[in-house]
Amino acid sequence: MKAYQADSDAAGRRLDQWLAEAAGPDLSRSRIQSLIRAGHVSVEGAIVTEPKAKLGGGETVRLDLPPAAPADPQGEDIALDILFEDDEVIVVDKPPGLVVHPGAGNPSGTLVNALIAHCGASLSGIGGVARPGIVHRLDKDTSGVMVVAKTDRAHRSLSEQFADHGRTGALERAYQAIVWGAPQPRSGVIDAFLGRSSRDRLKQAVVRETQPDARHAVTHYEVLETYGAERQASMVECRLETGRTHQIRVHMAHLGHPLIGDRDYGGAFRTKANRLPDPVRRIVDAFPRQALHACLLAFEHPATAEVMRFEPPPPPDMTELRDALARL
């Protein structure tokens, strides 16, 4: 039970608004509203269940904060490559093949299941539930760095940073992609709206701005390495100005340089592997996923304001692919 004393300045203010300020960053206003409706807030000893109830000033407001509800889904003992962890956040290097969140076709065995098991009681509750706060995602077959919130305060701070996409804050994200061919010019900006493909509703595509589900998407790219005398492939760094589903994969395919291994957006380029010498051809043919790795993530720590920076190296399969192409 926590008690707060309303001063004269609280007169005429909504209960949820004033209490959210009084409680500080640990509880969001939406969480305060749900607690009020559930009967966990009293004013001068009387339970109040209406968030917009007005204060008169001078009252004692008590908040009975219940323990976080058990997480659903359940935790599972899945190994994690943890780069950093404290009471607020956990940073992991996600391997390829691991789904981030349970959903249709993947009810278990996900990163969320692993985090629930690993973090246990250290999850103070996102919206009143002991669960990890997912603020960004990577595709199942994309590897690399992710940050996850463990508290409401961290969830709110990180959500705001990712929504801002680093325009005014410390957030920085970069990806390494191995693509067919070599983009020209060697650096540039892909500014093209994305929406559902008219040919396959499960895929994204570059669409007209007027399409109802069109969303503005901007990707900055730079060629880091090229492979082969004919520049059969290249390593490209991509930085996101927006965060749309499959953004890098669709944008690079739109540029004419789809990711190696991308069955969804680069299937038409698979025959290019036939022109490569052995054993490079066999390694490229066998590569089981899109060659994409989240190689850099920087953000401001929600509690300390320290800028945290993480740069995990690519996983072994992508390193093997890069080394093979470098021998061309």
C-alpha positions in Angstrom: 0.0 0.0 0.0 1.3 3.4 -1.0 -0.1 6.7 0.3 0.1 10.1 -1.5 -0.9 13.5 -0.2 -2.7 15.7 -2.6 -1.9 19.4 -2.2 -4.0 22.4 -3.1 -2.8 22.3 -6.7 -4.5 19.0 -7.2 -7.9 20.7 -6.8 -10.1 20.0 -9.9 -7.6 17.6 -11.5 -8.5 14.1 -12.7 -7.5 11.3 -10.2 -5.7 9.2 -12.9 -3.7 12.1 -14.2 -2.6 13.3 -10.8 -1.8 9.9 -9.4 0.2 9.0 -12.5 2.4 12.0 -11.8 2.6 11.3 -8.1 3.5 7.6 -8.6 6.4 8.6 -10.9 7.8 6.7 -13.9 7.3 3.2 -12.5 3.6 3.2 -13.4 2.1 4.3 -16.7 -1.2 6.3 -16.8 -2.9 3.4 -18.5 -1.8 1.1 -15.7 -3.1 3.6 -13.1 -6.4 3.7 -14.8 -6.8 -0.1 -14.8 -5.9 -0.1 -11.1 -8.5 2.5 -10.3 -11.2 0.6 -12.2 -10.2 -2.6 -10.4 -10.8 -0.9 -7.0 -7.2 -0.6 -5.9 -7.3 3.2 -5.3 -9.0 5.0 -2.4 -9.5 8.7 -1.6 -9.9 9.6 2.1 -10.6 5.9 2.7 -13.3 5.5 0.1 -12.7 3.3 -2.9 -12.9 5.2 -6.2 -13.4 3.3 -9.5 -13.7 6.2 -11.9 -10.4 7.4 -13.3 -11.8 10.8 -14.3 -13.0 11.5 -10.7 -11.9 15.0 -9.7 -9.8 15.8 -6.6 -10.7 18.6 -4.2 -7.1 19.1 -3.0 -5.7 18.0 0.4 -6.9 14.4 0.2 -4.9 11.3 1.1 -4.9 8.9 -1.9 -3.9 5.3 -1.3 -2.8 2.9 -4.0 -2.9 -0.9 -3.3 -0.5 -2.3 -5.9 -1.3 -6.0 -6.4 1.5 -8.4 -7.3 2.0 -9.0 -11.0 -0.2 -11.7 -12.5 1.6 -14.9 -13.7 2.8 -14.7 -17.2 0.9 -16.3 -20.1 2.6 -18.0 -22.0 4.7 -20.1 -19.7 8.4 -20.0 -19.3 10.6 -22.6 -21.0 14.2 -23.5 -20.4 15.7 -22.2 -23.7 19.4 -21.1 -23.8 19.9 -17.4 -24.2 23.0 -15.5 -25.3 22.8 -12.6 -22.8 24.9 -9.5 -23.6 23.6 -7.4 -20.6 21.1 -7.6 -17.8 20.0 -5.5 -14.8 16.7 -4.8 -13.0 15.3 -2.7 -15.9 16.4 -4.4 -19.2 17.9 -7.5 -20.7 19.9 -7.4 -24.0 20.2 -10.7 -25.9 21.9 -11.8 -29.1 19.0 -13.7 -30.8 20.1 -16.7 -32.9 18.6 -17.4 -36.3 15.6 -19.7 -36.2 14.2 -18.4 -32.9 10.7 -16.8 -33.0 10.4 -13.7 -30.8 6.8 -13.9 -29.6 4.2 -16.8 -29.5 1.6 -16.7 -32.2 -0.2 -18.8 -34.8 2.1 -21.7 -35.7 4.5 -20.9 -32.9 2.7 -21.3 -29.6 5.9 -22.1 -27.6 9.6 -22.3 -28.0 10.0 -18.6 -28.5 12.2 -15.9 -27.1 9.4 -14.7 -24.8 9.1 -18.2 -23.3 12.8 -18.2 -22.7 12.8 -14.8 -21.1 10.0 -15.6 -18.8 11.9 -18.7 -17.5 15.2 -16.9 -17.2 14.0 -13.6 -15.6 11.5 -15.2 -13.2 10.7 -13.0 -10.3 12.8 -10.1 -11.7 10.0 -9.2 -14.1 8.1 -6.6 -12.1 5.2 -6.6 -14.5 4.4 -4.9 -17.8 0.8 -3.6 -17.5 0.4 -5.7 -14.3 1.6 -9.0 -15.8 5.0 -10.6 -15.1 6.1 -10.7 -18.7 9.0 -9.3 -20.8 8.2 -6.0 -22.7 8.9 -6.5 -26.4 9.5 -3.1 -27.9 11.0 -4.3 -31.3 11.3 -7.6 -33.1 13.5 -9.5 -35.5 12.2 -12.0 -38.0 12.5 -15.6 -37.1 15.5 -16.2 -39.4 17.2 -12.8 -38.7 19.9 -12.9 -36.0 21.3 -10.2 -33.8 20.9 -7.9 -30.9 17.6 -7.1 -29.1 16.7 -5.2 -26.0 13.7 -6.2 -23.8 12.1 -4.3 -20.9 11.7 -5.9 -17.5 9.7 -3.1 -15.9 6.9 -0.7 -16.9 9.3 2.2 -16.7 11.7 0.6 -19.0 8.9 -0.5 -21.4 7.6 3.1 -21.7 11.1 4.6 -22.1 12.2 2.1 -24.8 8.9 2.3 -26.6 9.3 6.1 -26.9 12.9 5.7 -28.1 12.0 3.2 -30.8 9.0 5.3 -31.9 11.4 8.2 -32.4 13.8 6.1 -34.5 16.8 8.0 -33.2 15.7 11.3 -34.6 16.2 13.2 -31.3 17.7 10.6 -29.0 20.4 8.0 -28.6 18.7 5.1 -30.4 20.8 3.6 -33.2 20.2 0.4 -35.2 22.3 -1.2 -37.9 22.1 -4.4 -39.9 24.5 -6.3 -42.0 23.0 -8.0 -45.1 24.7 -10.1 -47.7 22.9 -9.4 -51.0 23.1 -10.5 -54.6 25.1 -8.1 -56.8 26.4 -4.7 -55.6 24.1 -1.7 -55.3 25.0 1.4 -57.3 25.7 4.0 -56.0 27.6 2.4 -53.1 25.5 4.3 -50.6 22.1 5.8 -50.7 18.6 6.0 -49.4 15.6 3.9 -50.3 12.4 5.9 -49.7 9.5 3.7 -50.7 6.1 3.0 -49.1 5.4 -0.6 -47.9 2.1 -2.5 -47.7 0.6 -5.9 -48.3 1.5 -7.5 -51.6 -1.5 -7.8 -54.0 0.0 -11.2 -55.2 0.6 -12.7 -51.7 -1.2 -11.3 -48.7 1.4 -12.8 -46.4 4.2 -10.7 -47.9 5.0 -7.0 -48.0 5.7 -5.1 -51.1 6.6 -1.6 -52.3 3.2 0.0 -53.0 1.7 3.3 -53.9 1.3 5.9 -51.2 -2.5 5.8 -51.9 -2.8 2.1 -50.9 -4.9 2.0 -47.7 -2.3 0.1 -45.7 0.7 1.9 -47.2 3.3 3.0 -44.6 6.2 5.3 -45.2 9.6 3.4 -45.0 13.1 4.8 -45.3 16.3 2.6 -45.4 19.9 4.0 -45.6 22.4 1.6 -47.1 26.1 1.5 -47.6 28.1 -1.2 -49.4 30.9 -2.5 -47.1 32.4 -5.2 -49.3 32.0 -6.7 -52.7 32.7 -10.3 -53.7 34.1 -11.5 -57.1 35.5 -9.8 -60.1 31.9 -9.5 -61.4 30.6 -8.3 -58.1 28.3 -11.3 -57.8 27.5 -10.4 -54.2 28.2 -7.8 -51.5 28.0 -7.0 -47.8 25.7 -4.0 -47.2 25.0 -2.1 -43.9 21.5 -0.9 -43.6 20.2 1.6 -41.1 16.5 2.2 -40.5 14.8 5.5 -40.3 11.5 3.6 -39.9 10.8 0.1 -38.6 8.4 -1.7 -40.9 7.7 -5.4 -41.3 10.4 -7.0 -43.6 11.6 -3.5 -44.4 15.2 -4.3 -45.3 14.3 -7.4 -47.2 11.7 -5.7 -49.3 13.7 -2.5 -49.9 16.8 -4.4 -51.0 14.8 -6.6 -53.4 13.1 -3.4 -54.7 16.6 -2.1 -55.4 17.3 -5.2 -57.4 19.7 -6.7 -54.8 17.7 -9.2 -52.6 19.3 -10.9 -49.7 21.0 -14.2 -50.3 18.8 -17.0 -48.9 15.6 -14.9 -48.9 13.0 -17.4 -50.2 10.2 -14.8 -49.9 11.7 -11.8 -51.7 14.7 -13.2 -53.6 13.5 -16.5 -54.9 14.0 -15.4 -58.5 17.7 -15.0 -57.9 18.4 -18.5 -56.6 19.7 -19.7 -60.0 22.5 -17.1 -59.7 24.2 -19.6 -57.3 24.6 -22.0 -60.3 27.1 -19.6 -61.8 29.4 -19.7 -58.7 32.3 -22.1 -58.5 32.4 -25.0 -56.0 32.5 -25.0 -53.0 31.1 -21.5 -52.9 28.0 -22.6 -54.8 27.3 -25.4 -52.3 27.6 -23.1 -49.3 25.3 -20.5 -50.9 22.8 -23.1 -52.0 22.7 -24.6 -48.5 22.3 -21.2 -46.7 19.0 -21.7 -44.9 17.7 -18.2 -44.3 17.9 -14.6 -45.3 21.5 -13.3 -44.7 20.6 -10.6 -42.3 22.1 -9.8 -38.9 21.2 -7.0 -36.5 24.8 -5.9 -35.8 24.3 -2.7 -33.7 21.9 -1.4 -31.2 22.4 1.7 -29.0 19.8 3.2 -26.7 19.5 5.3 -23.5 19.2 3.3 -20.4 15.7 3.9 -18.9 16.9 4.5 -15.4 20.4 5.8 -15.6 20.2 7.7 -19.0 23.6 6.1 -19.9 23.9 5.3 -23.6 24.3 1.6 -24.0 25.9 0.2 -27.2 26.0 -3.4 -28.3 27.7 -4.9 -31.5 27.5 -8.7 -31.6 29.4 -10.4 -34.4 27.4 -12.4 -37.0 26.6 -16.0 -36.2 28.8 -18.8 -37.6 26.5 -19.6 -40.6 26.7 -16.0 -41.9 30.5 -15.8 -41.3 30.9 -19.0 -43.3 28.8 -17.5 -46.1 30.8 -14.3 -46.1 34.2 -16.1 -46.1 33.1 -18.3 -49.0 32.0 -15.4 -51.1 35.2 -13.5 -50.2 37.2 -16.3 -51.9 35.6 -15.5 -55.3 
